[in-house]
Amino acid sequence: MSMRYINPSRVELPRRPLRRLGRELVLLILAKIALLTLIWWVAMASYERPDTRPAAIERLLAPASAPSTSTTDHP
């Protein structure tokens, strides 16, 4: 059985496979981010935004007002 001699300089290796894989990984991540953003926007667009003005927050966090009825009205 004869073995062929392979010249190491003629062996063709794939050119920069890690660079290609890196590009594919980055594109995959960007596509996932875009898809998740689109899903979030579609799902959350119908909800009203909460009122975050300082006056609204103060009204929500204020203590309950005292009842207007006096104790003398009841027997």
N, CA, C and O atoms as a Tripos MOL2 file, in Angstrom:
@<TRIPOS>MOLECULE
protein
  300   299    75     0     0
PROTEIN
NO_CHARGES

@<TRIPOS>ATOM
      1 N           0.8350   -1.1520    0.0000 N.3       1 MET1
      2 CA          0.0000    0.0000    0.0000 C.3       1 MET1
      3 C           0.8960    1.2370    0.0000 C.2       1 MET1
      4 O           1.7880    1.3790    0.8370 O.2       1 MET1
      5 N           0.6500    2.0850   -0.9120 N.am      2 SER2
      6 CA          1.4940    3.2750   -0.9880 C.3       2 SER2
      7 C           0.7500    4.4590   -0.3740 C.2       2 SER2
      8 O          -0.4620    4.6000   -0.5360 O.2       2 SER2
      9 N           1.4790    5.2860    0.3150 N.am      3 MET3
     10 CA          0.9090    6.4850    0.9240 C.3       3 MET3
     11 C           1.3110    7.6820    0.0860 C.2       3 MET3
     12 O           2.4520    7.8150   -0.3570 O.2       3 MET3
     13 N           0.3440    8.5350   -0.1100 N.am      4 ARG4
     14 CA          0.6600    9.7340   -0.8740 C.3       4 ARG4
     15 C           1.2980   10.7580    0.0420 C.2       4 ARG4
     16 O           0.9600   10.8680    1.2200 O.2       4 ARG4
     17 N           2.1930   11.4730   -0.5070 N.am      5 TYR5
     18 CA          2.8400   12.5370    0.2440 C.3       5 TYR5
     19 C           1.9770   13.7910    0.1220 C.2       5 TYR5
     20 O           1.6260   14.2170   -0.9780 O.2       5 TYR5
     21 N           1.6470   14.3680    1.2650 N.am      6 ILE6
     22 CA          0.8340   15.5810    1.2730 C.3       6 ILE6
     23 C           1.7380   16.7380    1.6450 C.2       6 ILE6
     24 O           2.3670   16.7410    2.7040 O.2       6 ILE6
     25 N           1.7910   17.6870    0.7890 N.am      7 ASN7
     26 CA          2.5970   18.8710    1.0400 C.3       7 ASN7
     27 C           1.8410   19.7520    2.0370 C.2       7 ASN7
     28 O           0.7170   20.1670    1.7510 O.2       7 ASN7
     29 N           2.4350   20.0500    3.2060 N.am      8 PRO8
     30 CA          1.7160   20.8460    4.2120 C.3       8 PRO8
     31 C           1.3520   22.2410    3.7280 C.2       8 PRO8
     32 O           0.3860   22.8250    4.2200 O.2       8 PRO8
     33 N           2.0770   22.7740    2.8040 N.am      9 SER9
     34 CA          1.7600   24.1220    2.3310 C.3       9 SER9
     35 C           0.5450   24.1250    1.4090 C.2       9 SER9
     36 O          -0.0430   25.1800    1.1700 O.2       9 SER9
     37 N           0.1640   22.9740    0.8930 N.am     10 ARG10
     38 CA         -0.9640   22.9110   -0.0330 C.3      10 ARG10
     39 C          -2.2710   22.5290    0.6620 C.2      10 ARG10
     40 O          -3.3360   22.5760    0.0450 O.2      10 ARG10
     41 N          -2.2000   22.1570    1.9200 N.am     11 VAL11
     42 CA         -3.4220   21.7870    2.6390 C.3      11 VAL11
     43 C          -4.2250   23.0570    2.8850 C.2      11 VAL11
     44 O          -3.7260   24.0200    3.4680 O.2      11 VAL11
     45 N          -5.4690   23.0450    2.4370 N.am     12 GLU12
     46 CA         -6.3130   24.2280    2.5970 C.3      12 GLU12
     47 C          -7.1470   24.0910    3.8660 C.2      12 GLU12
     48 O          -7.9610   23.1780    4.0050 O.2      12 GLU12
     49 N          -6.9220   25.0100    4.7690 N.am     13 LEU13
     50 CA         -7.6920   25.0520    6.0050 C.3      13 LEU13
     51 C          -8.8010   26.0850    5.8490 C.2      13 LEU13
     52 O          -8.6500   27.0510    5.1010 O.2      13 LEU13
     53 N          -9.8900   25.8910    6.5350 N.am     14 PRO14
     54 CA        -10.9460   26.9030    6.4750 C.3      14 PRO14
     55 C         -10.4070   28.2380    6.9890 C.2      14 PRO14
     56 O          -9.7060   28.2930    7.9990 O.2      14 PRO14
     57 N         -10.7410   29.2870    6.2930 N.am     15 ARG15
     58 CA        -10.2110   30.5900    6.6640 C.3      15 ARG15
     59 C         -11.0040   31.1750    7.8190 C.2      15 ARG15
     60 O         -12.2020   31.4320    7.7070 O.2      15 ARG15
     61 N         -10.3370   31.3710    8.8890 N.am     16 ARG16
     62 CA        -10.8700   32.0430   10.0790 C.3      16 ARG16
     63 C         -12.2550   31.5500   10.4940 C.2      16 ARG16
     64 O         -13.2250   32.3050   10.4200 O.2      16 ARG16
     65 N         -12.3580   30.3120   10.9250 N.am     17 PRO17
     66 CA        -13.6880   29.8060   11.3120 C.3      17 PRO17
     67 C         -14.2190   30.4810   12.5730 C.2      17 PRO17
     68 O         -15.4320   30.6010   12.7430 O.2      17 PRO17
     69 N         -13.3250   30.9250   13.4570 N.am     18 LEU18
     70 CA        -13.8040   31.5690   14.6840 C.3      18 LEU18
     71 C         -14.4240   32.9260   14.3900 C.2      18 LEU18
     72 O         -15.3710   33.3340   15.0620 O.2      18 LEU18
     73 N         -13.9060   33.6180   13.4060 N.am     19 ARG19
     74 CA        -14.4830   34.9130   13.0490 C.3      19 ARG19
     75 C         -15.9060   34.7210   12.5130 C.2      19 ARG19
     76 O         -16.8060   35.4980   12.8340 O.2      19 ARG19
     77 N         -16.0980   33.6990   11.7100 N.am     20 ARG20
     78 CA        -17.4380   33.4150   11.1770 C.3      20 ARG20
     79 C         -18.3880   33.0260   12.3030 C.2      20 ARG20
     80 O         -19.5290   33.4850   12.3460 O.2      20 ARG20
     81 N         -17.9200   32.1850   13.2070 N.am     21 LEU21
     82 CA        -18.7650   31.7850   14.3330 C.3      21 LEU21
     83 C         -19.0860   32.9800   15.2260 C.2      21 LEU21
     84 O         -20.1990   33.0950   15.7390 O.2      21 LEU21
     85 N         -18.1220   33.8590   15.4070 N.am     22 GLY22
     86 CA        -18.3600   35.0640   16.1990 C.3      22 GLY22
     87 C         -19.4220   35.9450   15.5730 C.2      22 GLY22
     88 O         -20.2990   36.4600   16.2670 O.2      22 GLY22
     89 N         -19.3450   36.1190   14.2630 N.am     23 ARG23
     90 CA        -20.3640   36.9180   13.5730 C.3      23 ARG23
     91 C         -21.7390   36.2810   13.7020 C.2      23 ARG23
     92 O         -22.7270   36.9740   13.9470 O.2      23 ARG23
     93 N         -21.8070   34.9770   13.5400 N.am     24 GLU24
     94 CA        -23.0980   34.2940   13.6700 C.3      24 GLU24
     95 C         -23.6540   34.4290   15.0810 C.2      24 GLU24
     96 O         -24.8580   34.6100   15.2600 O.2      24 GLU24
     97 N         -22.7900   34.3430   16.0750 N.am     25 LEU25
     98 CA        -23.2340   34.4820   17.4610 C.3      25 LEU25
     99 C         -23.7610   35.8880   17.7240 C.2      25 LEU25
    100 O         -24.8050   36.0520   18.3560 O.2      25 LEU25
    101 N         -23.0490   36.8960   17.2450 N.am     26 VAL26
    102 CA        -23.4980   38.2780   17.4370 C.3      26 VAL26
    103 C         -24.8280   38.5050   16.7250 C.2      26 VAL26
    104 O         -25.7300   39.1270   17.2860 O.2      26 VAL26
    105 N         -24.9590   38.0100   15.5030 N.am     27 LEU27
    106 CA        -26.2250   38.1620   14.7790 C.3      27 LEU27
    107 C         -27.3670   37.4380   15.4820 C.2      27 LEU27
    108 O         -28.4910   37.9390   15.5170 O.2      27 LEU27
    109 N         -27.0900   36.2760   16.0350 N.am     28 LEU28
    110 CA        -28.1160   35.5310   16.7610 C.3      28 LEU28
    111 C         -28.5620   36.2940   18.0060 C.2      28 LEU28
    112 O         -29.7570   36.3730   18.2900 O.2      28 LEU28
    113 N         -27.6240   36.8460   18.7360 N.am     29 ILE29
    114 CA        -27.9630   37.6100   19.9430 C.3      29 ILE29
    115 C         -28.7640   38.8550   19.5760 C.2      29 ILE29
    116 O         -29.7600   39.1600   20.2330 O.2      29 ILE29
    117 N         -28.3480   39.5760   18.5400 N.am     30 LEU30
    118 CA        -29.0900   40.7690   18.1220 C.3      30 LEU30
    119 C         -30.4990   40.4150   17.6470 C.2      30 LEU30
    120 O         -31.4460   41.1560   17.9140 O.2      30 LEU30
    121 N         -30.6430   39.3050   16.9550 N.am     31 ALA31
    122 CA        -31.9720   38.8810   16.5080 C.3      31 ALA31
    123 C         -32.8630   38.5330   17.6980 C.2      31 ALA31
    124 O         -34.0500   38.8590   17.7020 O.2      31 ALA31
    125 N         -32.2990   37.8770   18.6980 N.am     32 LYS32
    126 CA        -33.0920   37.5390   19.8890 C.3      32 LYS32
    127 C         -33.5110   38.7930   20.6390 C.2      32 LYS32
    128 O         -34.6520   38.8900   21.0910 O.2      32 LYS32
    129 N         -32.6050   39.7520   20.7760 N.am     33 ILE33
    130 CA        -32.9480   41.0010   21.4590 C.3      33 ILE33
    131 C         -34.0550   41.7270   20.7020 C.2      33 ILE33
    132 O         -34.9940   42.2350   21.3140 O.2      33 ILE33
    133 N         -33.9510   41.7780   19.3840 N.am     34 ALA34
    134 CA        -34.9840   42.4400   18.5770 C.3      34 ALA34
    135 C         -36.3260   41.7260   18.7140 C.2      34 ALA34
    136 O         -37.3640   42.3780   18.8310 O.2      34 ALA34
    137 N         -36.3150   40.4080   18.7010 N.am     35 LEU35
    138 CA        -37.5540   39.6480   18.8360 C.3      35 LEU35
    139 C         -38.1830   39.8450   20.2130 C.2      35 LEU35
    140 O         -39.3930   40.0490   20.3170 O.2      35 LEU35
    141 N         -37.3820   39.7880   21.2570 N.am     36 LEU36
    142 CA        -37.9200   39.9880   22.6040 C.3      36 LEU36
    143 C         -38.4360   41.4120   22.7890 C.2      36 LEU36
    144 O         -39.4430   41.6190   23.4660 O.2      36 LEU36
    145 N         -37.7640   42.3920   22.2000 N.am     37 THR37
    146 CA        -38.2360   43.7720   22.2700 C.3      37 THR37
    147 C         -39.5750   43.9170   21.5600 C.2      37 THR37
    148 O         -40.4760   44.5900   22.0600 O.2      37 THR37
    149 N         -39.7060   43.2960   20.4110 N.am     38 LEU38
    150 CA        -40.9660   43.3510   19.6700 C.3      38 LEU38
    151 C         -42.0940   42.6890   20.4490 C.2      38 LEU38
    152 O         -43.2000   43.2260   20.5120 O.2      38 LEU38
    153 N         -41.8300   41.5390   21.0380 N.am     39 ILE39
    154 CA        -42.8510   40.8450   21.8380 C.3      39 ILE39
    155 C         -43.2480   41.6980   23.0330 C.2      39 ILE39
    156 O         -44.4350   41.8200   23.3350 O.2      39 ILE39
    157 N         -42.2680   42.2940   23.7200 N.am     40 TRP40
    158 CA        -42.5690   43.1290   24.8860 C.3      40 TRP40
    159 C         -43.3980   44.3330   24.4620 C.2      40 TRP40
    160 O         -44.3610   44.6890   25.1410 O.2      40 TRP40
    161 N         -43.0370   44.9610   23.3490 N.am     41 TRP41
    162 CA        -43.7560   46.1440   22.9000 C.3      41 TRP41
    163 C         -45.1930   45.8020   22.5300 C.2      41 TRP41
    164 O         -46.1060   46.5620   22.8530 O.2      41 TRP41
    165 N         -45.4100   44.6850   21.8650 N.am     42 VAL42
    166 CA        -46.7680   44.2840   21.4810 C.3      42 VAL42
    167 C         -47.5890   43.9470   22.7190 C.2      42 VAL42
    168 O         -48.7630   44.3080   22.7940 O.2      42 VAL42
    169 N         -46.9950   43.2650   23.6870 N.am     43 ALA43
    170 CA        -47.7330   42.8370   24.8790 C.3      43 ALA43
    171 C         -48.0070   43.9950   25.8300 C.2      43 ALA43
    172 O         -49.0470   44.0050   26.4900 O.2      43 ALA43
    173 N         -47.1090   44.9690   25.9190 N.am     44 MET44
    174 CA        -47.2450   46.0200   26.9170 C.3      44 MET44
    175 C         -47.8160   47.3200   26.3590 C.2      44 MET44
    176 O         -48.0950   48.2340   27.1350 O.2      44 MET44
    177 N         -47.9970   47.4360   25.0750 N.am     45 ALA45
    178 CA        -48.4740   48.6910   24.4880 C.3      45 ALA45
    179 C         -49.9070   49.0050   24.9010 C.2      45 ALA45
    180 O         -50.2830   50.1760   24.9510 O.2      45 ALA45
    181 N         -50.7040   48.0060   25.1930 N.am     46 SER46
    182 CA        -52.1060   48.2460   25.5350 C.3      46 SER46
    183 C         -52.2980   48.7030   26.9820 C.2      46 SER46
    184 O         -53.3710   49.2040   27.3180 O.2      46 SER46
    185 N         -51.3080   48.5480   27.8340 N.am     47 TYR47
    186 CA        -51.4340   48.9510   29.2290 C.3      47 TYR47
    187 C         -51.1530   50.4410   29.3850 C.2      47 TYR47
    188 O         -50.2700   50.9920   28.7280 O.2      47 TYR47
    189 N         -51.9180   51.0850   30.2660 N.am     48 GLU48
    190 CA        -51.6850   52.4970   30.5470 C.3      48 GLU48
    191 C         -50.4560   52.6450   31.4240 C.2      48 GLU48
    192 O         -50.1420   51.7830   32.2440 O.2      48 GLU48
    193 N         -49.7800   53.7440   31.2320 N.am     49 ARG49
    194 CA        -48.6060   54.0070   32.0620 C.3      49 ARG49
    195 C         -49.0760   54.5610   33.4050 C.2      49 ARG49
    196 O         -50.0310   55.3370   33.4480 O.2      49 ARG49
    197 N         -48.4340   54.1820   34.4820 N.am     50 PRO50
    198 CA        -48.8390   54.7010   35.7880 C.3      50 PRO50
    199 C         -48.5060   56.1880   35.9090 C.2      50 PRO50
    200 O         -47.5610   56.6910   35.3010 O.2      50 PRO50
    201 N         -49.3140   56.8670   36.7130 N.am     51 ASP51
    202 CA        -49.0960   58.2960   36.9450 C.3      51 ASP51
    203 C         -47.9580   58.4510   37.9460 C.2      51 ASP51
    204 O         -48.1100   58.1190   39.1220 O.2      51 ASP51
    205 N         -46.8360   58.9470   37.4850 N.am     52 THR52
    206 CA        -45.6550   59.0570   38.3520 C.3      52 THR52
    207 C         -45.3200   60.5020   38.6870 C.2      52 THR52
    208 O         -44.1990   60.8000   39.0990 O.2      52 THR52
    209 N         -46.2760   61.3930   38.5150 N.am     53 ARG53
    210 CA        -46.0270   62.7800   38.9150 C.3      53 ARG53
    211 C         -45.8920   62.8360   40.4340 C.2      53 ARG53
    212 O         -46.5150   62.0380   41.1330 O.2      53 ARG53
    213 N         -45.0990   63.7530   40.9530 N.am     54 PRO54
    214 CA        -44.9390   63.8440   42.4170 C.3      54 PRO54
    215 C         -46.2590   64.0530   43.1540 C.2      54 PRO54
    216 O         -46.4450   63.5050   44.2400 O.2      54 PRO54
    217 N         -47.1750   64.8300   42.5890 N.am     55 ALA55
    218 CA        -48.4630   65.0610   43.2540 C.3      55 ALA55
    219 C         -49.2690   63.7670   43.3470 C.2      55 ALA55
    220 O         -49.9340   63.5220   44.3540 O.2      55 ALA55
    221 N         -49.2150   62.9500   42.3180 N.am     56 ALA56
    222 CA        -49.9560   61.6890   42.3340 C.3      56 ALA56
    223 C         -49.3550   60.7200   43.3430 C.2      56 ALA56
    224 O         -50.0850   60.0240   44.0480 O.2      56 ALA56
    225 N         -48.0430   60.6710   43.4140 N.am     57 ILE57
    226 CA        -47.3840   59.7970   44.3880 C.3      57 ILE57
    227 C         -47.6910   60.2650   45.8050 C.2      57 ILE57
    228 O         -47.9350   59.4480   46.6930 O.2      57 ILE57
    229 N         -47.6790   61.5720   46.0160 N.am     58 GLU58
    230 CA        -47.9790   62.1040   47.3480 C.3      58 GLU58
    231 C         -49.4070   61.7540   47.7520 C.2      58 GLU58
    232 O         -49.6600   61.4170   48.9090 O.2      58 GLU58
    233 N         -50.3370   61.8320   46.8130 N.am     59 ARG59
    234 CA        -51.7300   61.5010   47.1180 C.3      59 ARG59
    235 C         -51.8770   60.0170   47.4540 C.2      59 ARG59
    236 O         -52.6490   59.6510   48.3400 O.2      59 ARG59
    237 N         -51.1330   59.1630   46.7440 N.am     60 LEU60
    238 CA        -51.2200   57.7260   47.0120 C.3      60 LEU60
    239 C         -50.6020   57.3510   48.3550 C.2      60 LEU60
    240 O         -51.0820   56.4410   49.0320 O.2      60 LEU60
    241 N         -49.5460   58.0490   48.7360 N.am     61 LEU61
    242 CA        -48.8440   57.7000   49.9670 C.3      61 LEU61
    243 C         -49.3260   58.4770   51.1870 C.2      61 LEU61
    244 O         -48.8690   58.2190   52.3000 O.2      61 LEU61
    245 N         -50.2300   59.4100   50.9970 N.am     62 ALA62
    246 CA        -50.7230   60.2120   52.1120 C.3      62 ALA62
    247 C         -51.5500   59.3430   53.0550 C.2      62 ALA62
    248 O         -52.2110   58.4020   52.6150 O.2      62 ALA62
    249 N         -51.5160   59.6540   54.3510 N.am     63 PRO63
    250 CA        -52.3420   58.8830   55.2950 C.3      63 PRO63
    251 C         -53.8290   59.1320   55.0270 C.2      63 PRO63
    252 O         -54.2160   60.1580   54.4680 O.2      63 PRO63
    253 N         -54.6380   58.1750   55.4370 N.am     64 ALA64
    254 CA        -56.0820   58.2850   55.2220 C.3      64 ALA64
    255 C         -56.6240   59.4640   56.0080 C.2      64 ALA64
    256 O         -56.1730   59.7500   57.1170 O.2      64 ALA64
    257 N         -57.5900   60.1380   55.4250 N.am     65 SER65
    258 CA        -58.1730   61.2910   56.1090 C.3      65 SER65
    259 C         -59.0800   60.8110   57.2390 C.2      65 SER65
    260 O         -59.5910   59.6920   57.2060 O.2      65 SER65
    261 N         -59.2740   61.6720   58.2400 N.am     66 ALA66
    262 CA        -60.1120   61.3270   59.3940 C.3      66 ALA66
    263 C         -61.5720   61.2840   58.9530 C.2      66 ALA66
    264 O         -61.9720   62.0510   58.0770 O.2      66 ALA66
    265 N         -62.3720   60.4000   59.5460 N.am     67 PRO67
    266 CA        -63.7930   60.3350   59.1700 C.3      67 PRO67
    267 C         -64.4970   61.6360   59.5390 C.2      67 PRO67
    268 O         -64.1570   62.2720   60.5370 O.2      67 PRO67
    269 N         -65.4740   62.0270   58.7340 N.am     68 SER68
    270 CA        -66.1580   63.3110   58.9390 C.3      68 SER68
    271 C         -67.2770   63.2170   59.9770 C.2      68 SER68
    272 O         -67.7540   64.2530   60.4410 O.2      68 SER68
    273 N         -67.7050   62.0370   60.3510 N.am     69 THR69
    274 CA        -68.7780   61.9060   61.3420 C.3      69 THR69
    275 C         -68.1910   62.0310   62.7370 C.2      69 THR69
    276 O         -67.1030   61.5280   63.0150 O.2      69 THR69
    277 N         -68.9080   62.6900   63.5890 N.am     70 SER70
    278 CA        -68.4460   62.8320   64.9720 C.3      70 SER70
    279 C         -69.0310   61.7110   65.8280 C.2      70 SER70
    280 O         -70.0030   61.0650   65.4360 O.2      70 SER70
    281 N         -68.4450   61.4900   66.9740 N.am     71 THR71
    282 CA        -68.8970   60.4050   67.8490 C.3      71 THR71
    283 C         -70.1510   60.7820   68.6170 C.2      71 THR71
    284 O         -70.7800   59.9080   69.2150 O.2      71 THR71
    285 N         -70.5330   62.0410   68.6230 N.am     72 THR72
    286 CA        -71.7280   62.4520   69.3690 C.3      72 THR72
    287 C         -73.0080   62.1260   68.6130 C.2      72 THR72
    288 O         -74.0860   62.1380   69.2070 O.2      72 THR72
    289 N         -72.9160   61.8370   67.3210 N.am     73 ASP73
    290 CA        -74.1170   61.5120   66.5540 C.3      73 ASP73
    291 C         -74.6610   60.1320   66.8970 C.2      73 ASP73
    292 O         -75.8480   59.8680   66.7090 O.2      73 ASP73
    293 N         -73.8040   59.2530   67.3980 N.am     74 HIS74
    294 CA        -74.2300   57.8980   67.7080 C.3      74 HIS74
    295 C         -74.5880   57.7890   69.1810 C.2      74 HIS74
    296 O         -73.9190   58.3820   70.0270 O.2      74 HIS74
    297 N         -75.6550   57.0250   69.5040 N.am     75 PRO75
    298 CA        -76.0390   56.8730   70.9320 C.3      75 PRO75
    299 C         -75.0750   56.0670   71.7450 C.2      75 PRO75
    300 O         -75.2880   55.8730   72.9420 O.2      75 PRO75
@<TRIPOS>BOND
     1     1     2 1
     2     2     3 1
     3     3     4 2
     4     3     5 am
     5     5     6 1
     6     6     7 1
     7     7     8 2
     8     7     9 am
     9     9    10 1
    10    10    11 1
    11    11    12 2
    12    11    13 am
    13    13    14 1
    14    14    15 1
    15    15    16 2
    16    15    17 am
    17    17    18 1
    18    18    19 1
    19    19    20 2
    20    19    21 am
    21    21    22 1
    22    22    23 1
    23    23    24 2
    24    23    25 am
    25    25    26 1
    26    26    27 1
    27    27    28 2
    28    27    29 am
    29    29    30 1
    30    30    31 1
    31    31    32 2
    32    31    33 am
    33    33    34 1
    34    34    35 1
    35    35    36 2
    36    35    37 am
    37    37    38 1
    38    38    39 1
    39    39    40 2
    40    39    41 am
    41    41    42 1
    42    42    43 1
    43    43    44 2
    44    43    45 am
    45    45    46 1
    46    46    47 1
    47    47    48 2
    48    47    49 am
    49    49    50 1
    50    50    51 1
    51    51    52 2
    52    51    53 am
    53    53    54 1
    54    54    55 1
    55    55    56 2
    56    55    57 am
    57    57    58 1
    58    58    59 1
    59    59    60 2
    60    59    61 am
    61    61    62 1
    62    62    63 1
    63    63    64 2
    64    63    65 am
    65    65    66 1
    66    66    67 1
    67    67    68 2
    68    67    69 am
    69    69    70 1
    70    70    71 1
    71    71    72 2
    72    71    73 am
    73    73    74 1
    74    74    75 1
    75    75    76 2
    76    75    77 am
    77    77    78 1
    78    78    79 1
    79    79    80 2
    80    79    81 am
    81    81    82 1
    82    82    83 1
    83    83    84 2
    84    83    85 am
    85    85    86 1
    86    86    87 1
    87    87    88 2
    88    87    89 am
    89    89    90 1
    90    90    91 1
    91    91    92 2
    92    91    93 am
    93    93    94 1
    94    94    95 1
    95    95    96 2
    96    95    97 am
    97    97    98 1
    98    98    99 1
    99    99   100 2
   100    99   101 am
   101   101   102 1
   102   102   103 1
   103   103   104 2
   104   103   105 am
   105   105   106 1
   106   106   107 1
   107   107   108 2
   108   107   109 am
   109   109   110 1
   110   110   111 1
   111   111   112 2
   112   111   113 am
   113   113   114 1
   114   114   115 1
   115   115   116 2
   116   115   117 am
   117   117   118 1
   118   118   119 1
   119   119   120 2
   120   119   121 am
   121   121   122 1
   122   122   123 1
   123   123   124 2
   124   123   125 am
   125   125   126 1
   126   126   127 1
   127   127   128 2
   128   127   129 am
   129   129   130 1
   130   130   131 1
   131   131   132 2
   132   131   133 am
   133   133   134 1
   134   134   135 1
   135   135   136 2
   136   135   137 am
   137   137   138 1
   138   138   139 1
   139   139   140 2
   140   139   141 am
   141   141   142 1
   142   142   143 1
   143   143   144 2
   144   143   145 am
   145   145   146 1
   146   146   147 1
   147   147   148 2
   148   147   149 am
   149   149   150 1
   150   150   151 1
   151   151   152 2
   152   151   153 am
   153   153   154 1
   154   154   155 1
   155   155   156 2
   156   155   157 am
   157   157   158 1
   158   158   159 1
   159   159   160 2
   160   159   161 am
   161   161   162 1
   162   162   163 1
   163   163   164 2
   164   163   165 am
   165   165   166 1
   166   166   167 1
   167   167   168 2
   168   167   169 am
   169   169   170 1
   170   170   171 1
   171   171   172 2
   172   171   173 am
   173   173   174 1
   174   174   175 1
   175   175   176 2
   176   175   177 am
   177   177   178 1
   178   178   179 1
   179   179   180 2
   180   179   181 am
   181   181   182 1
   182   182   183 1
   183   183   184 2
   184   183   185 am
   185   185   186 1
   186   186   187 1
   187   187   188 2
   188   187   189 am
   189   189   190 1
   190   190   191 1
   191   191   192 2
   192   191   193 am
   193   193   194 1
   194   194   195 1
   195   195   196 2
   196   195   197 am
   197   197   198 1
   198   198   199 1
   199   199   200 2
   200   199   201 am
   201   201   202 1
   202   202   203 1
   203   203   204 2
   204   203   205 am
   205   205   206 1
   206   206   207 1
   207   207   208 2
   208   207   209 am
   209   209   210 1
   210   210   211 1
   211   211   212 2
   212   211   213 am
   213   213   214 1
   214   214   215 1
   215   215   216 2
   216   215   217 am
   217   217   218 1
   218   218   219 1
   219   219   220 2
   220   219   221 am
   221   221   222 1
   222   222   223 1
   223   223   224 2
   224   223   225 am
   225   225   226 1
   226   226   227 1
   227   227   228 2
   228   227   229 am
   229   229   230 1
   230   230   231 1
   231   231   232 2
   232   231   233 am
   233   233   234 1
   234   234   235 1
   235   235   236 2
   236   235   237 am
   237   237   238 1
   238   238   239 1
   239   239   240 2
   240   239   241 am
   241   241   242 1
   242   242   243 1
   243   243   244 2
   244   243   245 am
   245   245   246 1
   246   246   247 1
   247   247   248 2
   248   247   249 am
   249   249   250 1
   250   250   251 1
   251   251   252 2
   252   251   253 am
   253   253   254 1
   254   254   255 1
   255   255   256 2
   256   255   257 am
   257   257   258 1
   258   258   259 1
   259   259   260 2
   260   259   261 am
   261   261   262 1
   262   262   263 1
   263   263   264 2
   264   263   265 am
   265   265   266 1
   266   266   267 1
   267   267   268 2
   268   267   269 am
   269   269   270 1
   270   270   271 1
   271   271   272 2
   272   271   273 am
   273   273   274 1
   274   274   275 1
   275   275   276 2
   276   275   277 am
   277   277   278 1
   278   278   279 1
   279   279   280 2
   280   279   281 am
   281   281   282 1
   282   282   283 1
   283   283   284 2
   284   283   285 am
   285   285   286 1
   286   286   287 1
   287   287   288 2
   288   287   289 am
   289   289   290 1
   290   290   291 1
   291   291   292 2
   292   291   293 am
   293   293   294 1
   294   294   295 1
   295   295   296 2
   296   295   297 am
   297   297   298 1
   298   298   299 1
   299   299   300 2
@<TRIPOS>SUBSTRUCTURE
     1 MET1         2 RESIDUE 1 A MET
     2 SER2         6 RESIDUE 1 A SER
     3 MET3        10 RESIDUE 1 A MET
     4 ARG4        14 RESIDUE 1 A ARG
     5 TYR5        18 RESIDUE 1 A TYR
     6 ILE6        22 RESIDUE 1 A ILE
     7 ASN7        26 RESIDUE 1 A ASN
     8 PRO8        30 RESIDUE 1 A PRO
     9 SER9        34 RESIDUE 1 A SER
    10 ARG10       38 RESIDUE 1 A ARG
    11 VAL11       42 RESIDUE 1 A VAL
    12 GLU12       46 RESIDUE 1 A GLU
    13 LEU13       50 RESIDUE 1 A LEU
    14 PRO14       54 RESIDUE 1 A PRO
    15 ARG15       58 RESIDUE 1 A ARG
    16 ARG16       62 RESIDUE 1 A ARG
    17 PRO17       66 RESIDUE 1 A PRO
    18 LEU18       70 RESIDUE 1 A LEU
    19 ARG19       74 RESIDUE 1 A ARG
    20 ARG20       78 RESIDUE 1 A ARG
    21 LEU21       82 RESIDUE 1 A LEU
    22 GLY22       86 RESIDUE 1 A GLY
    23 ARG23       90 RESIDUE 1 A ARG
    24 GLU24       94 RESIDUE 1 A GLU
    25 LEU25       98 RESIDUE 1 A LEU
    26 VAL26      102 RESIDUE 1 A VAL
    27 LEU27      106 RESIDUE 1 A LEU
    28 LEU28      110 RESIDUE 1 A LEU
    29 ILE29      114 RESIDUE 1 A ILE
    30 LEU30      118 RESIDUE 1 A LEU
    31 ALA31      122 RESIDUE 1 A ALA
    32 LYS32      126 RESIDUE 1 A LYS
    33 ILE33      130 RESIDUE 1 A ILE
    34 ALA34      134 RESIDUE 1 A ALA
    35 LEU35      138 RESIDUE 1 A LEU
    36 LEU36      142 RESIDUE 1 A LEU
    37 THR37      146 RESIDUE 1 A THR
    38 LEU38      150 RESIDUE 1 A LEU
    39 ILE39      154 RESIDUE 1 A ILE
    40 TRP40      158 RESIDUE 1 A TRP
    41 TRP41      162 RESIDUE 1 A TRP
    42 VAL42      166 RESIDUE 1 A VAL
    43 ALA43      170 RESIDUE 1 A ALA
    44 MET44      174 RESIDUE 1 A MET
    45 ALA45      178 RESIDUE 1 A ALA
    46 SER46      182 RESIDUE 1 A SER
    47 TYR47      186 RESIDUE 1 A TYR
    48 GLU48      190 RESIDUE 1 A GLU
    49 ARG49      194 RESIDUE 1 A ARG
    50 PRO50      198 RESIDUE 1 A PRO
    51 ASP51      202 RESIDUE 1 A ASP
    52 THR52      206 RESIDUE 1 A THR
    53 ARG53      210 RESIDUE 1 A ARG
    54 PRO54      214 RESIDUE 1 A PRO
    55 ALA55      218 RESIDUE 1 A ALA
    56 ALA56      222 RESIDUE 1 A ALA
    57 ILE57      226 RESIDUE 1 A ILE
    58 GLU58      230 RESIDUE 1 A GLU
    59 ARG59      234 RESIDUE 1 A ARG
    60 LEU60      238 RESIDUE 1 A LEU
    61 LEU61      242 RESIDUE 1 A LEU
    62 ALA62      246 RESIDUE 1 A ALA
    63 PRO63      250 RESIDUE 1 A PRO
    64 ALA64      254 RESIDUE 1 A ALA
    65 SER65      258 RESIDUE 1 A SER
    66 ALA66      262 RESIDUE 1 A ALA
    67 PRO67      266 RESIDUE 1 A PRO
    68 SER68      270 RESIDUE 1 A SER
    69 THR69      274 RESIDUE 1 A THR
    70 SER70      278 RESIDUE 1 A SER
    71 THR71      282 RESIDUE 1 A THR
    72 THR72      286 RESIDUE 1 A THR
    73 ASP73      290 RESIDUE 1 A ASP
    74 HIS74      294 RESIDUE 1 A HIS
    75 PRO75      298 RESIDUE 1 A PRO
